């Protein structure tokens, strides 16, 4: 997902959620605001089985903490996003909490790129993974040339969800869990 104001030079070490197979346990281990996230998700999931999930959290130098949970229940993706409100835009400690539900049938393509490296002994390891889910909905960006071919016209492109993990940002366990999550989303309409 988009990381507004993200500065990769800011070290942020959060607990590893990858050993936890249950969403509740993983969220409580990893998120700053697990109760807010879990309550919001429960209102949409309403007891549906959680087949897979991925979590993200980082420190934004402008707004503070940015958190995300994406759940796959076999027919849809449920995305929760929480972000601290910038100073001056609300009272101290204010945050936003938002939900988005995307039917898996709206996922037209799932892509997964792994960066591999070889150790001195010749063993191949995964250093990072980038996953994208291309959606059938359109996203209109303003300015530039491109989508319409007209100078200054809107650029039309398919909406996409993007996720990434590296050895430094999540470790090998979260890389493996994100790859597993990508495979689970392919069953709902992905073609790749």
PEUR-V697470 format. One record per backbone hydrogen bond with DSSP energy under -1.0 kcal/mol. NH is the residue of the N-H (numbers start at 0). CO is the residue of the C=O. E is the energy in kcal/mol with one decimal. If there is no record, write none. Layout:
nh->NH co->CO e->E
nh->NH co->CO e->E
//
This chain:
nh->5 co->2 e->-1.8
nh->9 co->6 e->-1.7
nh->19 co->16 e->-1.8
nh->25 co->21 e->-2.3
nh->26 co->22 e->-3.0
nh->27 co->23 e->-2.2
nh->28 co->24 e->-1.7
nh->29 co->25 e->-1.8
nh->30 co->26 e->-2.2
nh->36 co->32 e->-2.0
nh->37 co->33 e->-3.1
nh->38 co->34 e->-2.2
nh->39 co->35 e->-2.0
nh->40 co->36 e->-2.6
nh->41 co->37 e->-2.4
nh->42 co->38 e->-1.5
nh->43 co->40 e->-1.2
nh->44 co->40 e->-3.2
nh->45 co->41 e->-2.2
nh->47 co->44 e->-1.9
nh->50 co->71 e->-2.2
nh->51 co->71 e->-1.4
nh->53 co->69 e->-1.9
nh->55 co->67 e->-2.4
nh->57 co->65 e->-2.1
nh->59 co->63 e->-4.9
nh->63 co->59 e->-2.3
nh->65 co->57 e->-2.6
nh->66 co->81 e->-3.2
nh->67 co->55 e->-2.6
nh->68 co->79 e->-2.4
nh->69 co->53 e->-2.4
nh->70 co->77 e->-2.6
nh->71 co->51 e->-2.9
nh->72 co->75 e->-2.0
nh->76 co->101 e->-3.5
nh->77 co->70 e->-2.5
nh->78 co->99 e->-3.2
nh->79 co->68 e->-3.0
nh->80 co->97 e->-2.4
nh->81 co->66 e->-2.4
nh->82 co->95 e->-1.7
nh->83 co->64 e->-2.1
nh->84 co->93 e->-2.5
nh->88 co->85 e->-2.3
nh->93 co->90 e->-2.0
nh->95 co->82 e->-3.1
nh->97 co->80 e->-2.7
nh->99 co->78 e->-1.9
nh->101 co->76 e->-2.8
nh->103 co->74 e->-2.4
nh->105 co->102 e->-2.1
nh->106 co->103 e->-1.5
nh->107 co->133 e->-2.5
nh->108 co->133 e->-1.3
nh->110 co->131 e->-2.8
nh->112 co->129 e->-3.1
nh->114 co->127 e->-2.4
nh->116 co->124 e->-2.3
nh->118 co->122 e->-2.8
nh->121 co->118 e->-2.0
nh->124 co->116 e->-2.7
nh->126 co->114 e->-3.3
nh->127 co->114 e->-1.1
nh->128 co->164 e->-2.7
nh->129 co->112 e->-2.5
nh->130 co->162 e->-3.0
nh->131 co->110 e->-2.3
nh->132 co->160 e->-2.6
nh->133 co->108 e->-2.6
nh->134 co->158 e->-3.2
nh->135 co->105 e->-2.1
nh->138 co->156 e->-3.8
nh->140 co->154 e->-2.8
nh->152 co->149 e->-1.8
nh->154 co->140 e->-2.8
nh->156 co->138 e->-1.9
nh->158 co->136 e->-2.9
nh->160 co->132 e->-2.2
nh->162 co->130 e->-2.7
nh->164 co->128 e->-2.1
nh->165 co->168 e->-1.4
nh->166 co->126 e->-1.8
nh->170 co->165 e->-2.2
nh->174 co->170 e->-1.9
nh->175 co->171 e->-2.2
nh->176 co->172 e->-2.0
nh->177 co->173 e->-2.3
nh->178 co->174 e->-2.1
nh->179 co->175 e->-2.1
nh->180 co->176 e->-2.3
nh->181 co->177 e->-2.2
nh->182 co->178 e->-1.8
nh->183 co->179 e->-1.9
nh->184 co->180 e->-1.7
nh->187 co->184 e->-1.2
nh->188 co->185 e->-1.2
//
